[in-house]
Amino acid sequence: MKLYQTYTSPFPTRVRLVLYAKGIEVEIVEPPGFHSSAEEKGDYLLINPIGRVPALVLDDGRALPESEVICEYLEDAFPEPSLRPADAWGRARARLLARLCDIYLVMAMVPLFGASAVSRKQWDLARIDTALAQVETALGYLEPWIGDDGYAVGNALSHADGAIVPQLVLAYEWAPGLFDRPSPLGKHPRLATYWSVVQGNPIVARVLRETRAAISGEQIRARAASRADGRGQPED
């Protein structure tokens, strides 16, 4: 199998967490045309006409897009070890947490992603602050449902952790750092405790290392591209 993905996007991170947890070996392919790249997406659109990452290509050539669907496929095709909580309520909570994250937290982040792609001189600071406030609100939606044992649900990794962990990197670290605003870490005590504990899991630690390194590299490339095309993005 091949996983077409980037290490910066949180959605492939969700898939990699499942792959690592299940010990599934796949070929990682980073397609052109994403993030600060000026390349065209080219042949990748033949694999995933939606033009987003990730996409999983099976050994028989069939391609499957969308991170949630890929994770569900992997769970069905490779059921052991399971990343689904054992009971119906636990599974419902895991789905709920992932859904809250995908709908509310991701959508709150969208204006911030847009702002990160342009020069600071073009930033709409009021819109950025509104988006950051919406991010904090979305984090609050996760607070009542997050687990108490260091994982999103129960005492083991689940699909919900794969959805939440990469988004918390963006909410707690990337966005406050880029826009020079205080981190919302600590505003929601249960979520803050979860974040501090879950990072001790070796699989979570692995995807976090990959994500942080990719974000750092992308920021360096974006600044270089900005200077090259004359936008002159100012000091870091």
C-alpha positions as CSV (number, residue, x, y, z in Angstrom):
1,M,0.0,0.0,0.0
2,K,1.0,3.6,-0.5
3,L,-0.1,6.6,1.6
4,Y,-0.1,9.9,-0.2
5,Q,0.3,12.5,2.4
6,T,2.3,15.4,3.8
7,Y,3.7,15.6,7.3
8,T,2.4,19.1,7.9
9,S,-1.3,18.4,7.4
10,P,-3.1,17.0,10.5
11,F,-5.3,14.7,8.5
12,P,-2.6,12.2,7.3
13,T,-1.2,12.3,10.9
14,R,-4.5,10.7,12.0
15,V,-3.9,7.9,9.5
16,R,-0.2,7.4,10.4
17,L,-1.1,7.0,14.1
18,V,-3.4,4.1,13.1
19,L,-0.7,2.6,10.8
20,Y,2.0,2.8,13.5
21,A,-0.3,1.5,16.2
22,K,-1.2,-1.5,14.1
23,G,2.3,-2.1,12.8
24,I,1.2,-1.7,9.1
25,E,4.0,-1.0,6.7
26,V,3.1,1.4,3.8
27,E,5.1,3.4,1.3
28,I,4.9,7.1,2.2
29,V,4.6,9.4,-0.9
30,E,4.5,13.2,-0.6
31,P,2.7,14.5,-3.7
32,P,3.6,17.9,-5.2
33,G,1.6,21.1,-4.9
34,F,0.9,21.3,-1.2
35,H,1.5,24.0,1.4
36,S,4.1,26.5,0.3
37,S,5.0,24.6,-2.9
38,A,4.3,26.4,-6.2
39,E,4.2,23.1,-8.1
40,E,1.0,21.8,-9.7
41,K,-0.6,18.7,-8.2
42,G,-0.4,17.0,-11.5
43,D,-0.9,13.2,-11.6
44,Y,-1.9,13.2,-7.9
45,L,-5.3,14.4,-9.1
46,L,-5.7,11.1,-11.0
47,I,-5.3,9.3,-7.7
48,N,-7.5,11.7,-5.7
49,P,-9.6,14.1,-7.8
50,I,-10.5,16.0,-4.6
51,G,-6.9,17.1,-4.5
52,R,-6.4,16.8,-0.8
53,V,-4.3,14.5,1.4
54,P,-4.4,11.8,2.5
55,A,-5.2,9.1,0.0
56,L,-4.4,5.4,0.5
57,V,-3.7,3.3,-2.5
58,L,-4.2,-0.4,-2.0
59,D,-2.0,-3.1,-3.4
60,D,-4.6,-3.7,-6.2
61,G,-4.5,0.0,-7.2
62,R,-7.8,1.1,-5.7
63,A,-7.5,4.5,-4.0
64,L,-9.3,5.7,-0.9
65,P,-9.4,9.4,0.1
66,E,-10.5,11.1,3.4
67,S,-8.7,10.4,6.7
68,E,-11.7,9.2,8.7
69,V,-12.7,6.7,6.0
70,I,-9.1,5.4,5.6
71,C,-8.9,4.9,9.4
72,E,-12.2,3.0,9.4
73,Y,-11.0,0.8,6.4
74,L,-7.7,0.0,8.2
75,E,-9.6,-1.0,11.3
76,D,-11.9,-3.3,9.3
77,A,-9.1,-4.7,7.2
78,F,-6.6,-5.1,10.1
79,P,-8.7,-5.5,13.2
80,E,-5.8,-6.3,15.6
81,P,-4.8,-4.5,17.7
82,S,-8.1,-2.7,17.8
83,L,-8.3,1.1,18.0
84,R,-12.0,1.0,18.8
85,P,-13.1,1.2,22.4
86,A,-14.5,-2.1,23.6
87,D,-18.0,-0.9,24.5
88,A,-20.7,0.9,22.6
89,W,-20.6,4.0,24.7
90,G,-16.9,4.3,24.4
91,R,-17.1,3.9,20.6
92,A,-19.8,6.6,20.5
93,R,-17.6,9.0,22.6
94,A,-14.6,8.3,20.3
95,R,-16.7,9.1,17.2
96,L,-18.2,12.2,18.9
97,L,-14.7,13.6,19.9
98,A,-13.4,13.0,16.3
99,R,-16.5,14.7,14.9
100,L,-16.3,17.7,17.2
101,C,-12.7,18.1,16.3
102,D,-13.3,17.7,12.5
103,I,-16.3,20.1,12.4
104,Y,-15.7,22.8,15.0
105,L,-11.9,22.9,15.7
106,V,-10.8,22.4,12.0
107,M,-13.3,25.0,10.7
108,A,-12.2,27.5,13.4
109,M,-8.6,27.0,12.1
110,V,-9.4,27.7,8.4
111,P,-9.0,31.5,8.6
112,L,-5.7,30.9,10.3
113,F,-4.5,28.6,7.6
114,G,-5.4,31.3,5.1
115,A,-3.6,34.0,6.9
116,S,-0.4,31.8,7.2
117,A,-0.2,31.7,3.4
118,V,0.2,35.5,3.0
119,S,2.5,38.2,4.2
120,R,2.0,39.6,7.7
121,K,1.3,43.0,6.1
122,Q,-1.8,41.4,4.6
123,W,-3.1,39.9,7.9
124,D,-6.5,41.0,9.1
125,L,-5.8,41.0,12.8
126,A,-9.4,41.3,13.8
127,R,-10.3,38.2,11.8
128,I,-7.3,36.3,13.2
129,D,-8.4,37.2,16.8
130,T,-11.9,36.1,16.0
131,A,-10.7,32.8,14.6
132,L,-8.4,32.2,17.7
133,A,-11.4,32.9,19.9
134,Q,-13.4,30.3,17.9
135,V,-10.6,27.8,18.3
136,E,-10.8,28.3,22.1
137,T,-14.5,27.8,22.0
138,A,-14.1,24.6,19.9
139,L,-11.6,23.2,22.4
140,G,-14.2,23.8,25.0
141,Y,-16.5,21.5,23.1
142,L,-14.0,18.7,23.6
143,E,-13.6,19.3,27.3
144,P,-16.6,17.4,28.7
145,W,-16.0,14.3,26.7
146,I,-12.2,13.9,26.9
147,G,-11.0,10.9,29.0
148,D,-9.4,10.9,32.4
149,D,-6.8,8.2,31.8
150,G,-4.4,9.9,29.4
151,Y,-6.3,8.9,26.3
152,A,-9.3,10.4,24.5
153,V,-11.4,7.4,25.5
154,G,-10.6,4.7,28.0
155,N,-7.0,3.6,28.8
156,A,-5.7,3.0,25.3
157,L,-5.2,4.7,21.9
158,S,-8.2,5.1,19.7
159,H,-9.2,6.8,16.5
160,A,-10.2,9.8,18.6
161,D,-6.6,10.4,19.7
162,G,-5.6,10.3,16.0
163,A,-8.1,13.1,15.3
164,I,-7.3,15.2,18.4
165,V,-3.6,15.1,18.8
166,P,-2.5,16.8,15.5
167,Q,-5.2,19.5,16.0
168,L,-3.9,20.3,19.5
169,V,-0.4,20.8,18.0
170,L,-1.9,23.5,15.8
171,A,-4.1,25.0,18.5
172,Y,-1.7,25.0,21.4
173,E,1.6,25.6,19.5
174,W,1.5,26.6,15.9
175,A,-1.3,29.2,15.9
176,P,-0.1,31.0,19.1
177,G,3.5,31.0,17.9
178,L,2.7,32.2,14.4
179,F,0.3,35.0,15.4
180,D,2.1,36.0,18.6
181,R,-0.9,35.3,20.8
182,P,-1.1,33.4,24.2
183,S,-1.7,29.7,23.9
184,P,-5.1,28.4,25.1
185,L,-3.3,25.6,26.8
186,G,-4.7,25.4,30.4
187,K,-8.0,27.1,29.6
188,H,-9.7,23.7,29.7
189,P,-8.2,21.6,32.6
190,R,-9.3,18.2,31.4
191,L,-8.0,18.8,27.9
192,A,-4.7,20.2,29.3
193,T,-4.2,17.1,31.5
194,Y,-4.9,14.8,28.5
195,W,-2.4,16.7,26.4
196,S,0.3,16.5,29.0
197,V,-0.2,12.7,29.5
198,V,-0.9,11.5,26.0
199,Q,2.4,12.8,24.7
200,G,4.1,10.1,26.8
201,N,2.7,7.4,24.5
202,P,5.4,6.3,22.1
203,I,3.2,6.3,19.0
204,V,1.8,9.8,19.9
205,A,5.3,11.0,20.5
206,R,6.4,9.7,17.1
207,V,3.7,11.5,15.2
208,L,4.3,14.7,17.2
209,R,8.0,14.6,16.4
210,E,7.1,14.3,12.7
211,T,4.5,17.0,12.8
212,R,6.6,19.5,14.7
213,A,9.6,19.0,12.4
214,A,7.4,19.3,9.3
215,I,5.8,22.6,10.6
216,S,9.2,24.0,11.3
217,G,10.5,23.1,7.9
218,E,7.3,24.5,6.2
219,Q,7.7,27.8,8.0
220,I,11.3,28.0,6.8
221,R,10.3,27.3,3.2
222,A,7.4,29.7,3.3
223,R,9.6,32.5,4.5
224,A,12.1,31.8,1.8
225,A,9.4,31.7,-0.9
226,S,8.0,35.0,0.5
227,R,11.4,36.7,0.2
228,A,12.0,35.2,-3.3
229,D,8.7,36.5,-4.8
230,G,9.1,40.0,-3.3
231,R,6.4,39.8,-0.6
232,G,9.1,40.4,2.0
233,Q,7.5,38.7,4.9
234,P,9.1,40.5,7.9
235,E,10.8,39.3,11.0
236,D,9.9,36.0,12.6
